[in-house]
Amino acid sequence: MKDFYAIIEMMKDVSSITSFRYNGHTQGGTEFDINWAPHFLILKMSWEDLALVESFGREMGYKPFCRYVNIRDEPWVFEWDKNNPEKRFAELESEDERGKILGLQKLEL
């Protein structure tokens, strides 16, 4: 990742075989975890670091389509889906009570 926003450490989590999982922290102190597969990304952060979100957006080539707003232990979660963000948003909303628990906020693409 070239010219990436002040990430000073990023380590791969080898527990996943279907996607790539990394954790790290930025120079500004934001701890983060990402779960990445081609055309898909979930970013969890220790606080709302919009510069980091924008940086991942530039790297992915598109913006996140939603933010989870009701997660107590991980309050800053954003999700990207290049193939069909509308369908993914509908899936998250319709998963029983999960949509309510996550408190989804749809973002403009």
TIVO-2410 file (N, C-alpha, C; in nm, 3 decimals):
# residues 109
REC num residu      c1      c2      c3 atome chaine
REC   1      M   0.085  -0.117   0.000     N      A
REC   1      M   0.000   0.000   0.000    CA      A
REC   1      M   0.089   0.123   0.000     C      A
REC   2      K   0.088   0.191  -0.108     N      A
REC   2      K   0.176   0.306  -0.121    CA      A
REC   2      K   0.112   0.432  -0.062     C      A
REC   3      D   0.196   0.516  -0.004     N      A
REC   3      D   0.153   0.645   0.049    CA      A
REC   3      D   0.028   0.632   0.135     C      A
REC   4      F   0.028   0.537   0.226     N      A
REC   4      F  -0.090   0.507   0.307    CA      A
REC   4      F  -0.088   0.590   0.434     C      A
REC   5      Y  -0.203   0.638   0.475     N      A
REC   5      Y  -0.220   0.731   0.586    CA      A
REC   5      Y  -0.153   0.685   0.715     C      A
REC   6      A  -0.036   0.727   0.742     N      A
REC   6      A   0.033   0.717   0.871    CA      A
REC   6      A   0.013   0.586   0.946     C      A
REC   7      I   0.003   0.474   0.874     N      A
REC   7      I  -0.003   0.345   0.943    CA      A
REC   7      I   0.139   0.307   0.980     C      A
REC   8      I   0.162   0.286   1.109     N      A
REC   8      I   0.298   0.253   1.150    CA      A
REC   8      I   0.317   0.105   1.177     C      A
REC   9      E   0.209   0.031   1.188     N      A
REC   9      E   0.222  -0.113   1.205    CA      A
REC   9      E   0.094  -0.180   1.155     C      A
REC  10      M   0.110  -0.288   1.082     N      A
REC  10      M  -0.004  -0.366   1.035    CA      A
REC  10      M   0.040  -0.510   1.028     C      A
REC  11      M  -0.029  -0.599   1.098     N      A
REC  11      M   0.010  -0.740   1.104    CA      A
REC  11      M  -0.106  -0.827   1.056     C      A
REC  12      K  -0.072  -0.934   0.983     N      A
REC  12      K  -0.174  -1.026   0.933    CA      A
REC  12      K  -0.217  -1.122   1.042     C      A
REC  13      D  -0.348  -1.144   1.051     N      A
REC  13      D  -0.407  -1.243   1.141    CA      A
REC  13      D  -0.426  -1.369   1.057     C      A
REC  14      V  -0.356  -1.475   1.088     N      A
REC  14      V  -0.358  -1.595   1.004    CA      A
REC  14      V  -0.472  -1.691   1.039     C      A
REC  15      S  -0.565  -1.650   1.124     N      A
REC  15      S  -0.675  -1.739   1.163    CA      A
REC  15      S  -0.782  -1.752   1.056     C      A
REC  16      S  -0.781  -1.667   0.956     N      A
REC  16      S  -0.883  -1.671   0.851    CA      A
REC  16      S  -0.824  -1.726   0.722     C      A
REC  17      I  -0.894  -1.822   0.660     N      A
REC  17      I  -0.845  -1.876   0.533    CA      A
REC  17      I  -0.927  -1.827   0.414     C      A
REC  18      T  -1.043  -1.765   0.439     N      A
REC  18      T  -1.128  -1.719   0.328    CA      A
REC  18      T  -1.110  -1.572   0.295     C      A
REC  19      S  -1.052  -1.497   0.386     N      A
REC  19      S  -1.030  -1.355   0.363    CA      A
REC  19      S  -0.901  -1.316   0.433     C      A
REC  20      F  -0.862  -1.193   0.417     N      A
REC  20      F  -0.742  -1.144   0.481    CA      A
REC  20      F  -0.781  -1.058   0.600     C      A
REC  21      R  -0.722  -1.085   0.715     N      A
REC  21      R  -0.750  -1.007   0.835    CA      A
REC  21      R  -0.619  -0.946   0.883     C      A
REC  22      Y  -0.623  -0.818   0.911     N      A
REC  22      Y  -0.507  -0.746   0.960    CA      A
REC  22      Y  -0.547  -0.661   1.079     C      A
REC  23      N  -0.451  -0.633   1.165     N      A
REC  23      N  -0.473  -0.535   1.270    CA      A
REC  23      N  -0.350  -0.446   1.276     C      A
REC  24      G  -0.369  -0.327   1.327     N      A
REC  24      G  -0.257  -0.235   1.334    CA      A
REC  24      G  -0.296  -0.108   1.406     C      A
REC  25      H  -0.208  -0.010   1.395     N      A
REC  25      H  -0.237   0.121   1.453    CA      A
REC  25      H  -0.168   0.229   1.371     C      A
REC  26      T  -0.222   0.347   1.383     N      A
REC  26      T  -0.171   0.462   1.307    CA      A
REC  26      T  -0.077   0.543   1.394     C      A
REC  27      Q  -0.010   0.634   1.331     N      A
REC  27      Q   0.079   0.724   1.402    CA      A
REC  27      Q   0.001   0.807   1.504     C      A
REC  28      G  -0.125   0.837   1.473     N      A
REC  28      G  -0.209   0.915   1.564    CA      A
REC  28      G  -0.268   0.835   1.679     C      A
REC  29      G  -0.243   0.703   1.684     N      A
REC  29      G  -0.290   0.621   1.795    CA      A
REC  29      G  -0.418   0.544   1.770     C      A
REC  30      T  -0.474   0.550   1.650     N      A
REC  30      T  -0.596   0.474   1.621    CA      A
REC  30      T  -0.561   0.327   1.602     C      A
REC  31      E  -0.620   0.241   1.684     N      A
REC  31      E  -0.605   0.096   1.664    CA      A
REC  31      E  -0.715   0.053   1.568     C      A
REC  32      F  -0.682  -0.040   1.476     N      A
REC  32      F  -0.782  -0.082   1.379    CA      A
REC  32      F  -0.764  -0.229   1.343     C      A
REC  33      D  -0.873  -0.286   1.295     N      A
REC  33      D  -0.876  -0.422   1.240    CA      A
REC  33      D  -0.946  -0.412   1.105     C      A
REC  34      I  -0.896  -0.487   1.008     N      A
REC  34      I  -0.966  -0.493   0.880    CA      A
REC  34      I  -0.987  -0.639   0.842     C      A
REC  35      N  -1.098  -0.664   0.777     N      A
REC  35      N  -1.130  -0.793   0.718    CA      A
REC  35      N  -1.150  -0.763   0.570     C      A
REC  36      W  -1.063  -0.817   0.487     N      A
REC  36      W  -1.062  -0.780   0.347    CA      A
REC  36      W  -1.070  -0.904   0.258     C      A
REC  37      A  -1.150  -0.893   0.155     N      A
REC  37      A  -1.156  -0.990   0.045    CA      A
REC  37      A  -1.169  -0.904  -0.081     C      A
REC  38      P  -1.141  -0.959  -0.198     N      A
REC  38      P  -1.154  -0.875  -0.318    CA      A
REC  38      P  -1.291  -0.806  -0.325     C      A
REC  39      H  -1.289  -0.676  -0.339     N      A
REC  39      H  -1.408  -0.592  -0.354    CA      A
REC  39      H  -1.492  -0.581  -0.226     C      A
REC  40      F  -1.433  -0.609  -0.109     N      A
REC  40      F  -1.507  -0.606   0.016    CA      A
REC  40      F  -1.411  -0.571   0.130     C      A
REC  41      L  -1.455  -0.485   0.223     N      A
REC  41      L  -1.370  -0.449   0.336    CA      A
REC  41      L  -1.458  -0.409   0.454     C      A
REC  42      I  -1.422  -0.455   0.573     N      A
REC  42      I  -1.480  -0.406   0.698    CA      A
REC  42      I  -1.366  -0.348   0.779     C      A
REC  43      L  -1.381  -0.224   0.822     N      A
REC  43      L  -1.281  -0.153   0.902    CA      A
REC  43      L  -1.340  -0.124   1.039     C      A
REC  44      K  -1.273  -0.173   1.144     N      A
REC  44      K  -1.313  -0.146   1.282    CA      A
REC  44      K  -1.202  -0.062   1.344     C      A
REC  45      M  -1.241   0.048   1.411     N      A
REC  45      M  -1.143   0.139   1.467    CA      A
REC  45      M  -1.171   0.167   1.614     C      A
REC  46      S  -1.067   0.204   1.688     N      A
REC  46      S  -1.082   0.236   1.830    CA      A
REC  46      S  -1.151   0.370   1.850     C      A
REC  47      W  -1.149   0.457   1.753     N      A
REC  47      W  -1.222   0.583   1.755    CA      A
REC  47      W  -1.246   0.625   1.611     C      A
REC  48      E  -1.336   0.720   1.590     N      A
REC  48      E  -1.374   0.758   1.454    CA      A
REC  48      E  -1.264   0.841   1.389     C      A
REC  49      D  -1.179   0.777   1.314     N      A
REC  49      D  -1.068   0.840   1.244    CA      A
REC  49      D  -1.107   0.851   1.096     C      A
REC  50      L  -1.172   0.960   1.060     N      A
REC  50      L  -1.223   0.975   0.924    CA      A
REC  50      L  -1.111   0.983   0.820     C      A
REC  51      A  -0.994   1.030   0.860     N      A
REC  51      A  -0.880   1.032   0.768    CA      A
REC  51      A  -0.839   0.889   0.732     C      A
REC  52      L  -0.848   0.797   0.827     N      A
REC  52      L  -0.817   0.657   0.799    CA      A
REC  52      L  -0.923   0.596   0.707     C      A
REC  53      V  -1.050   0.629   0.730     N      A
REC  53      V  -1.158   0.581   0.643    CA      A
REC  53      V  -1.135   0.631   0.501     C      A
REC  54      E  -1.103   0.758   0.487     N      A
REC  54      E  -1.077   0.814   0.354    CA      A
REC  54      E  -0.956   0.750   0.288     C      A
REC  55      S  -0.855   0.719   0.368     N      A
REC  55      S  -0.736   0.655   0.314    CA      A
REC  55      S  -0.767   0.516   0.260     C      A
REC  56      F  -0.844   0.438   0.336     N      A
REC  56      F  -0.883   0.306   0.286    CA      A
REC  56      F  -0.972   0.320   0.162     C      A
REC  57      G  -1.057   0.421   0.159     N      A
REC  57      G  -1.140   0.447   0.042    CA      A
REC  57      G  -1.056   0.473  -0.082     C      A
REC  58      R  -0.952   0.555  -0.065     N      A
REC  58      R  -0.862   0.581  -0.179    CA      A
REC  58      R  -0.792   0.453  -0.223     C      A
REC  59      E  -0.750   0.373  -0.128     N      A
REC  59      E  -0.681   0.248  -0.161    CA      A
REC  59      E  -0.774   0.149  -0.230     C      A
REC  60      M  -0.900   0.141  -0.183     N      A
REC  60      M  -0.997   0.050  -0.243    CA      A
REC  60      M  -1.047   0.103  -0.378     C      A
REC  61      G  -1.048   0.235  -0.394     N      A
REC  61      G  -1.096   0.295  -0.517    CA      A
REC  61      G  -1.243   0.332  -0.513     C      A
REC  62      Y  -1.307   0.320  -0.396     N      A
REC  62      Y  -1.448   0.356  -0.378    CA      A
REC  62      Y  -1.473   0.378  -0.230     C      A
REC  63      K  -1.585   0.443  -0.199     N      A
REC  63      K  -1.618   0.480  -0.062    CA      A
REC  63      K  -1.693   0.370   0.011     C      A
REC  64      P  -1.692   0.373   0.145     N      A
REC  64      P  -1.776   0.277   0.220    CA      A
REC  64      P  -1.923   0.309   0.196     C      A
REC  65      F  -2.007   0.205   0.203     N      A
REC  65      F  -2.150   0.225   0.180    CA      A
REC  65      F  -2.229   0.235   0.309     C      A
REC  66      C  -2.172   0.187   0.422     N      A
REC  66      C  -2.245   0.199   0.547    CA      A
REC  66      C  -2.152   0.203   0.667     C      A
REC  67      R  -2.211   0.245   0.776     N      A
REC  67      R  -2.142   0.253   0.905    CA      A
REC  67      R  -2.232   0.187   1.008     C      A
REC  68      Y  -2.173   0.107   1.098     N      A
REC  68      Y  -2.250   0.048   1.207    CA      A
REC  68      Y  -2.241   0.146   1.323     C      A
REC  69      V  -2.354   0.186   1.380     N      A
REC  69      V  -2.351   0.291   1.482    CA      A
REC  69      V  -2.391   0.246   1.623     C      A
REC  70      N  -2.434   0.124   1.642     N      A
REC  70      N  -2.480   0.082   1.775    CA      A
REC  70      N  -2.397  -0.031   1.837     C      A
REC  71      I  -2.274  -0.046   1.797     N      A
REC  71      I  -2.191  -0.152   1.855    CA      A
REC  71      I  -2.118  -0.095   1.975     C      A
REC  72      R  -2.139  -0.152   2.092     N      A
REC  72      R  -2.083  -0.094   2.215    CA      A
REC  72      R  -1.932  -0.110   2.225     C      A
REC  73      D  -1.880  -0.228   2.200     N      A
REC  73      D  -1.737  -0.251   2.217    CA      A
REC  73      D  -1.655  -0.202   2.098     C      A
REC  74      E  -1.715  -0.189   1.983     N      A
REC  74      E  -1.645  -0.146   1.862    CA      A
REC  74      E  -1.730  -0.039   1.793     C      A
REC  75      P  -1.727   0.082   1.845     N      A
REC  75      P  -1.823   0.182   1.797    CA      A
REC  75      P  -1.794   0.239   1.660     C      A
REC  76      W  -1.680   0.218   1.601     N      A
REC  76      W  -1.647   0.282   1.475    CA      A
REC  76      W  -1.620   0.176   1.370     C      A
REC  77      V  -1.725   0.133   1.300     N      A
REC  77      V  -1.714   0.027   1.200    CA      A
REC  77      V  -1.773   0.077   1.068     C      A
REC  78      F  -1.695   0.060   0.960     N      A
REC  78      F  -1.737   0.099   0.825    CA      A
REC  78      F  -1.724  -0.023   0.734     C      A
REC  79      E  -1.811  -0.030   0.632     N      A
REC  79      E  -1.808  -0.144   0.540    CA      A
REC  79      E  -1.811  -0.095   0.396     C      A
REC  80      W  -1.728  -0.160   0.313     N      A
REC  80      W  -1.720  -0.134   0.169    CA      A
REC  80      W  -1.767  -0.260   0.094     C      A
REC  81      D  -1.835  -0.244  -0.017     N      A
REC  81      D  -1.870  -0.354  -0.106    CA      A
REC  81      D  -1.880  -0.297  -0.247     C      A
REC  82      K  -1.787  -0.336  -0.331     N      A
REC  82      K  -1.783  -0.280  -0.467    CA      A
REC  82      K  -1.889  -0.341  -0.558     C      A
REC  83      N  -1.916  -0.469  -0.541     N      A
REC  83      N  -2.004  -0.540  -0.635    CA      A
REC  83      N  -2.149  -0.497  -0.626     C      A
REC  84      N  -2.205  -0.495  -0.506     N      A
REC  84      N  -2.347  -0.460  -0.492    CA      A
REC  84      N  -2.377  -0.408  -0.351     C      A
REC  85      P  -2.337  -0.283  -0.323     N      A
REC  85      P  -2.358  -0.230  -0.188    CA      A
REC  85      P  -2.505  -0.221  -0.147     C      A
REC  86      E  -2.593  -0.194  -0.243     N      A
REC  86      E  -2.737  -0.187  -0.210    CA      A
REC  86      E  -2.788  -0.323  -0.161     C      A
REC  87      K  -2.747  -0.429  -0.228     N      A
REC  87      K  -2.789  -0.563  -0.188    CA      A
REC  87      K  -2.730  -0.599  -0.052     C      A
REC  88      R  -2.603  -0.567  -0.029     N      A
REC  88      R  -2.538  -0.597   0.098    CA      A
REC  88      R  -2.606  -0.521   0.212     C      A
REC  89      F  -2.641  -0.395   0.188     N      A
REC  89      F  -2.710  -0.316   0.291    CA      A
REC  89      F  -2.844  -0.380   0.324     C      A
REC  90      A  -2.918  -0.423   0.222     N      A
REC  90      A  -3.047  -0.489   0.245    CA      A
REC  90      A  -3.029  -0.619   0.322     C      A
REC  91      E  -2.922  -0.695   0.292     N      A
REC  91      E  -2.894  -0.819   0.365    CA      A
REC  91      E  -2.869  -0.790   0.512     C      A
REC  92      L  -2.788  -0.689   0.541     N      A
REC  92      L  -2.758  -0.655   0.680    CA      A
REC  92      L  -2.884  -0.611   0.754     C      A
REC  93      E  -2.969  -0.534   0.689     N      A
REC  93      E  -3.094  -0.487   0.752    CA      A
REC  93      E  -3.190  -0.602   0.779     C      A
REC  94      S  -3.192  -0.701   0.691     N      A
REC  94      S  -3.292  -0.806   0.702    CA      A
REC  94      S  -3.250  -0.925   0.788     C      A
REC  95      E  -3.128  -0.928   0.835     N      A
REC  95      E  -3.082  -1.041   0.916    CA      A
REC  95      E  -3.145  -1.035   1.055     C      A
REC  96      D  -3.271  -1.075   1.063     N      A
REC  96      D  -3.345  -1.075   1.189    CA      A
REC  96      D  -3.328  -0.942   1.262     C      A
REC  97      E  -3.276  -0.949   1.381     N      A
REC  97      E  -3.258  -0.829   1.462    CA      A
REC  97      E  -3.123  -0.763   1.439     C      A
REC  98      R  -3.038  -0.825   1.357     N      A
REC  98      R  -2.902  -0.774   1.341    CA      A
REC  98      R  -2.899  -0.630   1.290     C      A
REC  99      G  -2.984  -0.598   1.196     N      A
REC  99      G  -2.990  -0.463   1.144    CA      A
REC  99      G  -3.018  -0.360   1.252     C      A
REC 100      K  -3.106  -0.396   1.345     N      A
REC 100      K  -3.137  -0.306   1.456    CA      A
REC 100      K  -3.022  -0.298   1.554     C      A
REC 101      I  -2.958  -0.412   1.580     N      A
REC 101      I  -2.845  -0.415   1.673    CA      A
REC 101      I  -2.729  -0.333   1.620     C      A
REC 102      L  -2.701  -0.349   1.491     N      A
REC 102      L  -2.590  -0.275   1.431    CA      A
REC 102      L  -2.622  -0.126   1.419     C      A
REC 103      G  -2.749  -0.092   1.407     N      A
REC 103      G  -2.786   0.047   1.388    CA      A
REC 103      G  -2.723   0.104   1.263     C      A
REC 104      L  -2.752   0.042   1.151     N      A
REC 104      L  -2.688   0.078   1.026    CA      A
REC 104      L  -2.715   0.221   0.983     C      A
REC 105      Q  -2.614   0.286   0.935     N      A
REC 105      Q  -2.627   0.419   0.876    CA      A
REC 105      Q  -2.578   0.410   0.733     C      A
REC 106      K  -2.669   0.433   0.638     N      A
REC 106      K  -2.633   0.425   0.496    CA      A
REC 106      K  -2.556   0.551   0.459     C      A
REC 107      L  -2.444   0.533   0.389     N      A
REC 107      L  -2.360   0.644   0.346    CA      A
REC 107      L  -2.378   0.668   0.198     C      A
REC 108      E  -2.360   0.791   0.154     N      A
REC 108      E  -2.369   0.822   0.012    CA      A
REC 108      E  -2.245   0.772  -0.059     C      A
REC 109      L  -2.268   0.707  -0.173     N      A
REC 109      L  -2.156   0.653  -0.248    CA      A
REC 109      L  -2.097   0.756  -0.342     C      A
***
